[in-house]
Amino acid sequence: MDEVAVADPASVVGVISDFRTEHGISHRVSCRALGVSEAWFYKHRTRPTRRELRRQHLIEAVKEEFDDSGGTYGSPKIWIRLVRQGWRVSVNTIARIMAEFGLVARKVRRRRGVTRPGKRLAAPDFVRRDFTAEAPDLVWCGDMTEIETGQGKLYLARVIDLFSRRLLGYAMGARHDASLVVAALHMAAATRGGDVRGVIFHSDRGSEYGSGKFRRACQKLGVTQSMGRVGSCFDNAVSEAFNSVLKVEYVHRHTFTSRT
């Protein structure tokens, strides 16, 4: 048969293959309709189609994002990152590729909270789960988390501004006590120039934040304490979210041989 000139063989081969896969139309019928021979089809079929090349590039991109995350990213987060790079793909396609190649996101083990409920009278909850602020230095929030090292646990206390979500102060040590949270508070105050009168400091009801030492530090700085309910992570959601991101994005990708 006289064959038509084909400017893009890969596209024609893809159409013929799709007709067979999706509609059950034989290669012979499709070739005749498109004016090419079966010999021509099988000759060009050995070359990857544009769709096959795109899929291969997508697979490589998914694997790269998964590896870069240290095996912690699932399909939703990988999908978001690829879309930002310009890929037009569904999250379900990402999930199928991950399943096909055995890319299973490593689950982050949830630990018990570091802070323990104190016996002292708790401060009122002035935040009431409204983790927004209209300006800097109106509301700060603080919490502690633990990091496993070869020398034992390292405790991190930090202070975040609810307006900017900026980390203002932090302190690390081998013990989670009042001195640690006071040190983080003092760093935050120094970051803001020392005058932080009127700031509301929100935390959980851990004994460190309810201690006399921390209360005195707040009073000296003119900071008003606010505390969420016992055992409710939602009452200090911003701090909990910070802990989660820190663990997933950094801590669980590294091994720390010492506390320093």
Helices and strands as residue ranges (DSSP letters): H 9-23, H 27-34, H 38-45, H 50-68, H 75-84, H 91-100, E 139-149, E 152-161, E 167-173, H 178-191, E 200-203, H 207-210, H 212-221, E 224-227, G 233-236, H 237-249, G 251-253
